[in-house]
Amino acid sequence: SNGKKKYLSRKKYLMFNIYLVGFNIIGLMTIILDKIKSIKKKWRIPEKNFIIISMAGGGIGIIIGMYLSHHKTKHKKFTILIPIITVITIIASYYIKKHYHI
């Protein structure tokens, strides 16, 4: 029925947004944790993890965390690559929402 379709559509929309918000929180927390580890001269989070998190949709959280904590803001890999990946994931998210009617 039409009511059930609308419910499933709202549920997909909610789940998709929870996924994106979740990965952005993970990105934000990971970059701040790495900043804390760098101050304390402890074992660091591998840079590839930040790339993977941004590719999974958490790039906005990483970028916010970078500038809030003044961490990785002088590394081209982070100031250029993460924003490019983030723009690509935003476009992909828009496409996914539109194509799958989320």
Number of C-alpha atoms within 10 A of each C-alpha: 5 7 8 9 10 11 11 13 15 14 13 16 16 13 13 16 14 12 15 20 16 15 22 24 17 19 29 24 15 20 27 21 16 20 20 15 14 14 9 9 9 10 9 12 15 9 13 9 13 21 20 15 20 28 17 17 25 27 30 24 24 30 23 16 23 22 13 12 16 13 19 18 14 10 10 10 13 19 14 11 13 23 17 15 20 22 15 15 19 16 12 13 17 13 13 13 14 10 9 11 11 19
